[in-house]
Amino acid sequence: MTIPISMRLKNGFYCVIKHFPLRLLLCDIDLSKIPRSTWFGHPYGITINANTKIGEFCNIRQNVTIGSRWKNDGSEKEAIIGNSVEIGAGVIIIGPVFIGDYARIGAGSVVLHDVPPYATVAGNPAKIKVAN
């Protein structure tokens, strides 16, 4: 899917306002809904569902997909990411899930269930490795 020119211009505007590198335009995300404090380590190949809620001071690395799931009643359920969450490279998060504050998600993990605050998860499917 190619990103329409109107979205590229809108994202270009938000890149300047939020001081994101312009190379972020290669990603499929709506920058207007992402807090300014969010950091993209290597902002390539990132897809974030437009309804996803992201907290402050999150760290998202390359090739991350944050999507949603359709329920049987036709409603879409998205992911909610807490504050100060670290998301490793190649992570797939499919909502409806809640990622708690200060959680860490290991590279290549597939998150299909809620992650408690301060927990470290890894694997496919992601399992808790360290919990505080």
DSSP file (Angstrom, degrees, kcal/mol; ACC not computed):
  #  RESIDUE AA STRUCTURE BP1 BP2  ACC     N-H-->O    O-->H-N    N-H-->O    O-->H-N    TCO  KAPPA ALPHA  PHI   PSI    X-CA   Y-CA   Z-CA
    1    1 A M              0   0    0      0, 0.0     2,-0.3     0, 0.0     0, 0.0   0.000 360.0 360.0 360.0 129.7    0.0    0.0    0.0
    2    2 A T        -     0   0    0      1,-0.0    26,-0.0    26,-0.0     0, 0.0  -0.680 360.0-115.5 -92.1 149.3    1.4    3.4   -0.9
    3    3 A I        -     0   0    0     -2,-0.3     5,-0.1    22,-0.1    -1,-0.0  -0.719  35.0-114.8 -85.0 125.7    0.9    6.4    1.3
    4    4 A P     >  -     0   0    0      0, 0.0     4,-2.0     0, 0.0     3,-0.5  -0.197  22.0-116.2 -59.2 151.3   -1.3    9.1   -0.3
    5    5 A I  H  > S+     0   0    0      1,-0.2     4,-2.5     2,-0.2     5,-0.2   0.841 114.8  58.5 -58.9 -35.4    0.4   12.4   -1.0
    6    6 A S  H  > S+     0   0    0      1,-0.2     4,-2.3     2,-0.2    -1,-0.2   0.897 107.4  46.7 -63.0 -38.9   -2.0   14.2    1.5
    7    7 A M  H  > S+     0   0    0     -3,-0.5     4,-3.0     2,-0.2     5,-0.2   0.889 110.8  52.8 -68.6 -39.1   -0.8   11.9    4.3
    8    8 A R  H  X S+     0   0    0     -4,-2.0     4,-2.4     2,-0.2    -2,-0.2   0.919 111.4  45.9 -62.1 -43.0    2.9   12.5    3.3
    9    9 A L  H  X S+     0   0    0     -4,-2.5     4,-2.2     2,-0.2    -2,-0.2   0.920 113.7  49.0 -65.2 -43.5    2.4   16.2    3.4
   10   10 A K  H  X S+     0   0    0     -4,-2.3     4,-2.1     1,-0.2    -2,-0.2   0.927 113.8  46.0 -61.2 -45.6    0.6   16.0    6.8
   11   11 A N  H  X S+     0   0    0     -4,-3.0     4,-2.4     1,-0.2    -1,-0.2   0.865 109.1  55.9 -66.6 -35.1    3.3   13.8    8.2
   12   12 A G  H  X S+     0   0    0     -4,-2.4     4,-1.8    -5,-0.2    -1,-0.2   0.912 107.3  49.9 -60.8 -42.0    6.0   16.1    6.8
   13   13 A F  H  X S+     0   0    0     -4,-2.2     4,-2.3     1,-0.2    -2,-0.2   0.934 112.8  45.6 -60.8 -47.8    4.3   19.0    8.7
   14   14 A Y  H  X S+     0   0    0     -4,-2.1     4,-2.9     1,-0.2     6,-0.4   0.815 106.6  59.9 -68.8 -29.7    4.3   17.0   11.9
   15   15 A C  H  X>S+     0   0    0     -4,-2.4     5,-1.6     2,-0.2     4,-0.6   0.930 110.0  42.6 -60.3 -44.0    7.9   15.9   11.3
   16   16 A V  H ><5S+     0   0    0     -4,-1.8     3,-0.5     3,-0.2    -2,-0.2   0.934 117.1  46.3 -67.8 -46.5    8.9   19.5   11.4
   17   17 A I  H 3<5S+     0   0    0     -4,-2.3    -2,-0.2     1,-0.2    -1,-0.2   0.909 121.8  36.1 -62.7 -44.3    6.7   20.4   14.4
   18   18 A K  H 3<5S-     0   0    0     -4,-2.9    -1,-0.2    -5,-0.2    -2,-0.2   0.369 108.2-120.0 -95.8   5.1    7.8   17.4   16.5
   19   19 A H  T <<5 +     0   0    0     -4,-0.6    -3,-0.2    -3,-0.5    -4,-0.1   0.786  57.2 155.9  62.4  29.3   11.4   17.4   15.3
   20   20 A F      < -     0   0    0     -5,-1.6    -1,-0.2    -6,-0.4     2,-0.1  -0.590  53.1 -99.3 -78.9 149.1   11.1   13.9   13.9
   21   21 A P    >   -     0   0    0      0, 0.0     3,-2.1     0, 0.0     4,-0.1  -0.458  28.0-124.5 -65.8 142.4   13.6   13.0   11.1
   22   22 A L  G >  S+     0   0    0      1,-0.3     3,-2.0     2,-0.2     4,-0.1   0.714 104.9  76.7 -63.5 -19.4   12.0   13.4    7.7
   23   23 A R  G >  S+     0   0    0      1,-0.3     3,-1.9     2,-0.2    -1,-0.3   0.673  73.9  82.1 -64.9 -13.0   12.9    9.8    6.9
   24   24 A L  G X   +     0   0    0     -3,-2.1     3,-2.1     1,-0.3    -1,-0.3   0.677  69.2  81.8 -63.7 -15.6   10.0    8.8    9.1
   25   25 A L  G <  S+     0   0    0     -3,-2.0    -1,-0.3     1,-0.3    -2,-0.2   0.677  76.5  71.0 -63.5 -15.8    7.8    9.5    6.1
   26   26 A L  G <  S+     0   0    0     -3,-1.9    -1,-0.3    17,-0.2    19,-0.2   0.547  88.5  83.5 -75.7  -5.6    8.8    5.9    5.0
   27   27 A C  S <  S-     0   0    0     -3,-2.1     2,-1.0    18,-0.1    20,-0.2  -0.633  81.9-126.2-100.8 156.9    6.6    4.6    7.8
   28   28 A D  B     +a   47   0A   0     18,-2.2    20,-1.7    -2,-0.2     2,-0.3  -0.674  66.7 112.5-102.0  77.3    2.9    4.0    7.8
   29   29 A I        -     0   0    0     -2,-1.0     2,-0.8    18,-0.2    20,-0.1  -0.965  67.9-120.6-143.3 158.2    1.8    6.0   10.9
   30   30 A D    >   -     0   0    0     18,-0.3     3,-1.6    -2,-0.3     4,-0.1  -0.878  23.4-166.1-101.1 103.1   -0.1    9.1   11.7
   31   31 A L  G >  S+     0   0    0     -2,-0.8     3,-1.5     1,-0.3    -1,-0.1   0.713  77.8  74.2 -65.0 -21.3    2.3   11.4   13.5
   32   32 A S  G 3  S+     0   0    0      1,-0.3    -1,-0.3    -3,-0.1   -21,-0.0   0.726  97.8  47.6 -67.0 -18.9   -0.3   13.7   14.8
   33   33 A K  G <  S+     0   0    0     -3,-1.6    21,-0.5     2,-0.1    -1,-0.3   0.305  92.5  92.4-103.5   8.3   -1.4   11.1   17.4
   34   34 A I  S <  S-     0   0    0     -3,-1.5    21,-0.1    -4,-0.1    22,-0.1  -0.894  82.0-113.6-107.5 128.4    2.0   10.3   18.7
   35   35 A P    >   -     0   0    0      0, 0.0     3,-1.8     0, 0.0    23,-0.1  -0.211  21.5-122.4 -58.1 147.1    3.4   12.2   21.7
   36   36 A R  T 3  S+     0   0    0      1,-0.3    20,-0.0    21,-0.0    -2,-0.0   0.790 110.2  62.8 -60.2 -28.4    6.3   14.4   21.0
   37   37 A S  T 3  S+     0   0    0      2,-0.1    -1,-0.3    22,-0.0     2,-0.2   0.552  76.7 111.4 -77.6  -7.2    8.3   12.5   23.6
   38   38 A T    <   -     0   0    0     -3,-1.8     2,-0.5    19,-0.2    21,-0.2  -0.479  57.5-151.0 -69.2 136.3    8.1    9.2   21.7
   39   39 A W  E     -e   59   0B   0     19,-3.1    21,-3.0    -2,-0.2     2,-0.7  -0.935   9.9-159.4-115.5 130.7   11.5    8.2   20.3
   40   40 A F  E     -e   60   0B   0     -2,-0.5    21,-0.2    19,-0.2    19,-0.1  -0.928   4.0-165.6-108.2 108.5   12.0    6.1   17.1
   41   41 A G  S    S-     0   0    0     19,-1.3    -1,-0.2    -2,-0.7    20,-0.2   0.939  86.6  -0.1 -60.1 -52.5   15.4    4.5   17.2
   42   42 A H  S    S-     0   0    0     18,-0.3     2,-2.8     2,-0.1    -1,-0.3  -0.804  79.2-155.5-136.9  90.7   15.5    3.6   13.6
   43   43 A P        +     0   0    0      0, 0.0     2,-0.4     0, 0.0   -17,-0.2  -0.292  47.3 122.1 -78.3  64.2   12.3    4.8   12.1
   44   44 A Y  S    S+     0   0    0     -2,-2.8    19,-2.8     1,-0.1    20,-0.3  -0.968  72.1   3.5-123.1 139.6   12.0    2.4    9.1
   45   45 A G  S    S+     0   0    0     -2,-0.4     2,-0.4   -19,-0.2    -1,-0.1   0.783  82.9 154.0  65.3  29.6    9.2    0.0    8.3
   46   46 A I        -     0   0    0     17,-0.2   -18,-2.2    -3,-0.1     2,-0.5  -0.782  22.1-173.7 -95.3 132.1    7.0    1.0   11.3
   47   47 A T  E     +ab  28  65A   0     17,-2.7    19,-3.0    -2,-0.4     2,-0.4  -0.988   4.7 177.2-125.5 122.9    3.2    0.5   11.0
   48   48 A I  E     - b   0  66A   0    -20,-1.7   -18,-0.3    -2,-0.5    19,-0.2  -0.988  32.4-118.5-128.2 123.3    1.0    1.9   13.8
   49   49 A N    >   -     0   0    0     17,-3.0     3,-1.7    -2,-0.4   -19,-0.1  -0.294  24.8-123.2 -57.3 140.0   -2.8    1.6   13.6
   50   50 A A  T 3  S+     0   0    0      1,-0.3    -1,-0.1   -21,-0.1    17,-0.0   0.744 109.5  52.2 -60.9 -25.2   -4.4    5.1   13.6
   51   51 A N  T 3  S+     0   0    0      2,-0.1    -1,-0.3    26,-0.0    27,-0.1   0.483  80.8 119.2 -91.5  -2.7   -6.5    4.2   16.7
   52   52 A T    <   -     0   0    0     -3,-1.7     2,-0.5    14,-0.2    28,-0.2  -0.378  57.1-142.5 -64.4 137.9   -3.5    3.1   18.8
   53   53 A K  E     -j   80   0C   0     26,-1.8    28,-3.5    -2,-0.1     2,-0.4  -0.917  17.4-168.8-105.0 125.2   -3.0    5.1   22.0
   54   54 A I  E     -j   81   0C   0     -2,-0.5    28,-0.2   -21,-0.5    29,-0.1  -0.950  10.4-141.3-118.3 131.2    0.7    5.7   22.9
   55   55 A G    >   -     0   0    0     26,-1.1     3,-0.6    27,-0.8    28,-0.1  -0.053  36.7 -70.7 -77.8-175.5    1.9    7.1   26.2
   56   56 A E  T 3  S+     0   0    0      1,-0.2    28,-3.1   -22,-0.1    29,-0.3  -0.430 106.5  13.8 -78.5 150.9    4.7    9.5   26.9
   57   57 A F  T 3  S+     0   0    0     26,-0.2    -1,-0.2     1,-0.2   -19,-0.2   0.762  80.3 160.8  60.2  34.1    8.4    8.7   26.5
   58   58 A C    <   -     0   0    0     -3,-0.6   -19,-3.1    26,-0.2     2,-0.5  -0.520  32.2-144.2 -82.1 155.1    8.0    5.4   24.6
   59   59 A N  E     -ef  39  86B   0     26,-2.8    28,-3.1   -21,-0.2     2,-0.5  -0.970  19.8-178.9-122.8 112.0   11.0    4.0   22.6
   60   60 A I  E     -ef  40  87B   0    -21,-3.0   -19,-1.3    -2,-0.5   -18,-0.3  -0.957   8.0-160.1-119.2 125.0   10.0    2.2   19.4
   61   61 A R    >   -     0   0    0     26,-1.6     3,-0.6    -2,-0.5    29,-0.1  -0.293  34.9 -58.2 -97.7-176.0   12.5    0.6   17.1
   62   62 A Q  T 3  S+     0   0    0      1,-0.2    28,-2.4    -2,-0.1    29,-0.3  -0.109 109.7  17.8 -67.1 155.7   12.5   -0.4   13.5
   63   63 A N  T 3  S+     0   0    0    -19,-2.8     2,-0.4     1,-0.2    -1,-0.2   0.783  82.1 154.3  58.1  34.4   10.1   -2.8   11.7
   64   64 A V    <   -     0   0    0     -3,-0.6   -17,-2.7   -20,-0.3     2,-0.5  -0.760  27.2-162.7 -93.1 137.0    7.5   -2.6   14.5
   65   65 A T  E     -bc  47  92A   0     26,-2.5    28,-3.0    -2,-0.4     2,-0.6  -0.984   9.0-178.2-119.6 124.0    3.8   -3.3   13.7
   66   66 A I  E     +bc  48  93A   0    -19,-3.0   -17,-3.0    -2,-0.5    28,-0.2  -0.938  25.3 159.0-120.0 106.0    1.1   -2.2   16.2
   67   67 A G  E     - c   0  94A   0     26,-3.0    28,-1.8    -2,-0.6    12,-0.4  -0.378  31.0-122.0-116.9-169.1   -2.2   -3.3   14.8
   68   68 A S        -     0   0    0     26,-0.2     2,-0.4    10,-0.2    10,-0.2  -0.843  14.5-129.7-132.6 169.0   -5.7   -4.0   15.8
   69   69 A R  E     -M   77   0D   0      8,-2.1     8,-2.9    -2,-0.3     2,-0.5  -0.949  17.5-128.7-121.7 143.0   -8.2   -6.9   15.7
   70   70 A W  E     -M   76   0D   0     -2,-0.4     6,-0.2     6,-0.2     2,-0.1  -0.779  23.9-143.1 -89.5 132.1  -11.7   -6.9   14.4
   71   71 A K    >   -     0   0    0      4,-3.2     3,-2.0    -2,-0.5    -1,-0.0  -0.450  28.4-102.6 -87.2 166.2  -14.3   -8.4   16.8
   72   72 A N  T 3  S+     0   0    0      1,-0.3    -1,-0.1    -2,-0.1    -2,-0.0   0.767 120.3  61.2 -60.8 -26.6  -17.2  -10.5   15.7
   73   73 A D  T 3  S-     0   0    0      2,-0.1    -1,-0.3     1,-0.1     3,-0.1   0.399 121.2-105.5 -83.4   5.3  -19.6   -7.5   16.2
   74   74 A G  S <  S+     0   0    0     -3,-2.0     2,-0.2     1,-0.3    -2,-0.1   0.432  78.8 130.9  89.1  -0.6  -17.6   -5.5   13.6
   75   75 A S        -     0   0    0     -5,-0.0    -4,-3.2     1,-0.0     2,-0.5  -0.584  54.4-129.7 -87.5 151.5  -15.8   -3.3   16.0
   76   76 A E  E     -M   70   0D   0     -6,-0.2     2,-0.5    -2,-0.2    -6,-0.2  -0.849  16.1-157.9-101.0 132.0  -12.1   -2.7   15.9
   77   77 A K  E     -M   69   0D   0     -8,-2.9    -8,-2.1    -2,-0.5     2,-0.1  -0.949  14.2-165.0-115.3 120.8  -10.1   -3.1   19.1
   78   78 A E        -     0   0    0     -2,-0.5    19,-0.3   -10,-0.2     2,-0.2  -0.437  21.7 -98.2-102.0 172.0   -6.8   -1.4   19.2
   79   79 A A        -     0   0    0    -12,-0.4   -26,-1.8    17,-0.2     2,-0.5  -0.586  24.2-151.1 -86.7 150.6   -3.7   -1.5   21.4
   80   80 A I  E     -jk  53  98C   0     17,-2.5    19,-3.0    -2,-0.2     2,-0.5  -0.989   9.8-161.2-123.4 120.2   -3.0    0.9   24.3
   81   81 A I  E     -jk  54  99C   0    -28,-3.5   -26,-1.1    -2,-0.5    19,-0.1  -0.885  11.3-143.5-105.6 127.4    0.7    1.5   25.1
   82   82 A G    >   -     0   0    0     17,-2.3   -27,-0.8    -2,-0.5     3,-0.6   0.110  36.2 -64.6 -74.7-167.7    1.5    2.9   28.5
   83   83 A N  T 3  S+     0   0    0      1,-0.2    19,-2.6   -28,-0.1    20,-0.3  -0.550 110.9   8.3 -83.7 146.5    4.2    5.5   29.4
   84   84 A S  T 3  S+     0   0    0    -28,-3.1     2,-0.4    -2,-0.2    -1,-0.2   0.823  83.1 163.9  56.8  39.0    8.0    4.8   29.1
   85   85 A V    <   -     0   0    0     -3,-0.6   -26,-2.8   -29,-0.3     2,-0.6  -0.723  29.6-146.4 -89.3 136.1    7.5    1.5   27.2
   86   86 A E  E     -fg  59 104B   0     17,-2.4    19,-2.7    -2,-0.4     2,-0.5  -0.914  14.2-171.1-103.0 121.0   10.5    0.0   25.3
   87   87 A I  E     -fg  60 105B   0    -28,-3.1   -26,-1.6    -2,-0.6    19,-0.1  -0.957  14.5-142.6-117.4 116.4    9.5   -1.9   22.1
   88   88 A G    >   -     0   0    0     17,-2.3     3,-1.2    -2,-0.5   -27,-0.2  -0.099  35.1 -70.4 -72.9 171.5   12.3   -3.8   20.4
   89   89 A A  T 3  S+     0   0    0      1,-0.2    19,-2.2    18,-0.1    20,-0.2  -0.312 114.3  12.9 -63.5 140.5   13.0   -4.2   16.7
   90   90 A G  T 3  S+     0   0    0    -28,-2.4    -1,-0.2     1,-0.2     2,-0.2   0.630  85.2 156.0  72.5  15.3   10.6   -6.4   14.7
   91   91 A V    <   -     0   0    0     -3,-1.2   -26,-2.5   -29,-0.3     2,-0.5  -0.499  29.1-155.8 -76.5 142.5    7.9   -6.6   17.4
   92   92 A I  E     -cd  65 110A   0     17,-2.6    19,-3.2   -28,-0.2     2,-0.5  -0.986  10.5-176.5-118.7 122.8    4.3   -7.3   16.4
   93   93 A I  E     -cd  66 111A   0    -28,-3.0   -26,-3.0    -2,-0.5     2,-0.6  -0.980   2.7-171.6-120.1 119.7    1.6   -6.1   18.8
   94   94 A I  E     -c   67   0A   0     17,-2.3   -26,-0.2    -2,-0.5   -16,-0.1  -0.953  29.6-103.3-116.9 117.1   -2.0   -7.0   17.9
   95   95 A G  S    S+     0   0    0    -28,-1.8   -16,-0.2    -2,-0.6   -18,-0.2  -0.147  90.3  73.0 -70.7 169.0   -4.8   -5.4   19.9
   96   96 A P  S    S+     0   0    0      0, 0.0     2,-0.3     0, 0.0   -17,-0.2   0.101  83.5 119.2 -85.2 112.4   -6.8   -5.3   22.0
   97   97 A V        -     0   0    0    -19,-0.3   -17,-2.5    16,-0.1     2,-0.5  -0.957  52.0-142.4-134.6 155.7   -3.9   -5.4   24.4
   98   98 A F  E     -k   80   0C   0     -2,-0.3    17,-2.6   -19,-0.2     2,-0.6  -0.986   9.6-159.2-118.5 124.4   -2.8   -3.0   27.1
   99   99 A I  E     -kl  81 115C   0    -19,-3.0   -17,-2.3    -2,-0.5     3,-0.1  -0.922  23.8-133.9-103.3 115.4    1.0   -2.6   27.6
  100  100 A G    >   -     0   0    0     15,-2.7     3,-1.5    -2,-0.6   -18,-0.2  -0.134  32.6 -74.3 -69.7 162.9    1.6   -1.3   31.1
  101  101 A D  T 3  S+     0   0    0      1,-0.2    17,-2.2    16,-0.1   -17,-0.2  -0.235 114.6   9.3 -56.3 141.2    4.0    1.6   32.1
  102  102 A Y  T 3  S+     0   0    0    -19,-2.6    -1,-0.2    15,-0.2   -17,-0.2   0.615  90.1 150.7  63.5  16.9    7.7    0.8   31.9
  103  103 A A    <   -     0   0    0     -3,-1.5   -17,-2.4   -20,-0.3     2,-0.4  -0.423  34.7-147.3 -74.4 155.3    7.2   -2.5   30.2
  104  104 A R  E     -gh  86 120B   0     15,-2.6    17,-2.7   -19,-0.2     2,-0.5  -0.993   6.2-161.4-126.8 132.3    9.9   -3.9   27.9
  105  105 A I  E     -gh  87 121B   0    -19,-2.7   -17,-2.3    -2,-0.4    17,-0.2  -0.962  21.2-128.8-117.9 119.2    9.2   -6.0   24.8
  106  106 A G    >   -     0   0    0     15,-3.1     3,-1.6    -2,-0.5    17,-0.1  -0.228  37.3 -82.8 -67.1 152.3   12.1   -8.0   23.4
  107  107 A A  T 3  S+     0   0    0      1,-0.2    16,-0.3   -16,-0.1   -17,-0.2  -0.210 112.6  15.5 -55.1 138.8   13.0   -7.9   19.8
  108  108 A G  T 3  S+     0   0    0    -19,-2.2    -1,-0.2     1,-0.2   -18,-0.1   0.524  90.5 146.3  76.4   6.8   11.0  -10.1   17.5
  109  109 A S    <   -     0   0    0     -3,-1.6   -17,-2.6   -20,-0.2     2,-0.5  -0.399  42.7-144.9 -76.7 152.7    8.2  -10.7   20.0
  110  110 A V  E     -d   92   0A   0     13,-2.1    16,-2.9   -19,-0.2     2,-0.6  -0.965  15.8-160.2-117.8 111.6    4.6  -11.2   19.1
  111  111 A V  E     +d   93   0A   0    -19,-3.2   -17,-2.3    -2,-0.5     4,-0.1  -0.834  29.8 150.8-100.9 117.2    2.3   -9.6   21.7
  112  112 A L        +     0   0    0     -2,-0.6     2,-0.3    14,-0.2    -1,-0.1   0.435  62.5  49.7-119.3  -7.2   -1.3  -10.9   21.8
  113  113 A H  S    S-     0   0    0     13,-0.1   -16,-0.1     1,-0.1   -19,-0.1  -0.870  96.4 -75.1-132.1 163.7   -2.1  -10.5   25.5
  114  114 A D        -     0   0    0     -2,-0.3   -15,-0.2   -18,-0.2    -2,-0.1  -0.184  37.7-146.7 -57.6 147.9   -1.8   -7.7   28.1
  115  115 A V  B     -l   99   0C   0    -17,-2.6   -15,-2.7    -4,-0.1   -12,-0.1  -0.984  17.5-130.1-118.1 122.9    1.6   -6.9   29.5
  116  116 A P    >   -     0   0    0      0, 0.0     3,-1.6     0, 0.0   -16,-0.0  -0.261  38.2 -81.2 -69.7 159.3    1.7   -5.8   33.2
  117  117 A P  T 3  S+     0   0    0      0, 0.0    15,-0.4     0, 0.0   -15,-0.2  -0.272 113.2  11.4 -57.5 145.0    3.6   -2.7   34.2
  118  118 A Y  T 3  S+     0   0    0    -17,-2.2     2,-0.2     1,-0.2   -15,-0.1   0.453  97.3 132.8  67.5   4.0    7.4   -3.1   34.7
  119  119 A A    <   -     0   0    0     -3,-1.6   -15,-2.6   -18,-0.2     2,-0.5  -0.493  49.5-143.3 -84.3 154.3    7.3   -6.5   33.1
  120  120 A T  E     -hI 104 130B   0     10,-3.1     9,-3.5   -17,-0.2    10,-1.6  -0.985  23.2-176.0-114.4 125.3    9.8   -7.8   30.4
  121  121 A V  E     +hI 105 128B   0    -17,-2.7   -15,-3.1    -2,-0.5     2,-0.3  -0.883   7.8 164.7-121.5 153.6    8.3  -10.0   27.8
  122  122 A A  E   > + I   0 127B   0      5,-1.9     5,-2.3    -2,-0.3     2,-0.1  -0.982  29.2  50.2-159.2 157.5    9.8  -11.9   24.9
  123  123 A G  T   5S-     0   0    0     -2,-0.3   -13,-2.1   -16,-0.3     3,-0.2  -0.382  82.8 -49.0 108.3 178.0    9.0  -14.7   22.4
  124  124 A N  T   5S+     0   0    0      1,-0.5     2,-0.1   -15,-0.2   -13,-0.1  -0.903 138.9  20.8-133.7 102.0    6.3  -15.8   20.0
  125  125 A P  T   5S-     0   0    0      0, 0.0    -1,-0.5     0, 0.0   -14,-0.2   0.584 116.6-115.2 -74.3 156.4    3.9  -15.6   21.6
  126  126 A A  T   5 -     0   0    0    -16,-2.9     2,-0.3    -3,-0.2    -3,-0.2  -0.342  36.2-174.1 -65.0 134.5    5.3  -13.2   24.1
  127  127 A K  E   < -I  122   0B   0     -5,-2.3    -5,-1.9    -2,-0.1     2,-0.3  -0.932  34.5 -94.2-127.1 152.3    5.6  -14.5   27.6
  128  128 A I  E     +I  121   0B   0     -2,-0.3    -7,-0.3    -7,-0.2     3,-0.1  -0.499  40.6 170.6 -69.2 126.2    6.7  -12.7   30.8
  129  129 A K  E    S+     0   0B   0     -9,-3.5     2,-0.4     1,-0.4    -8,-0.2   0.747  72.2  16.3-101.8 -37.5   10.4  -13.2   31.4
  130  130 A V  E     -I  120   0B   0    -10,-1.6   -10,-3.1     0, 0.0    -1,-0.4  -0.995  66.7-177.8-140.0 130.7   10.8  -10.7   34.3
  131  131 A A              0   0    0     -2,-0.4   -12,-0.2   -12,-0.2   -13,-0.1  -0.991 360.0 360.0-129.8 140.0    8.1   -9.2   36.4
  132  132 A N              0   0    0    -15,-0.4   -14,-0.1    -2,-0.4   -13,-0.1   0.388 360.0 360.0-106.6 360.0    8.5   -6.6   39.2
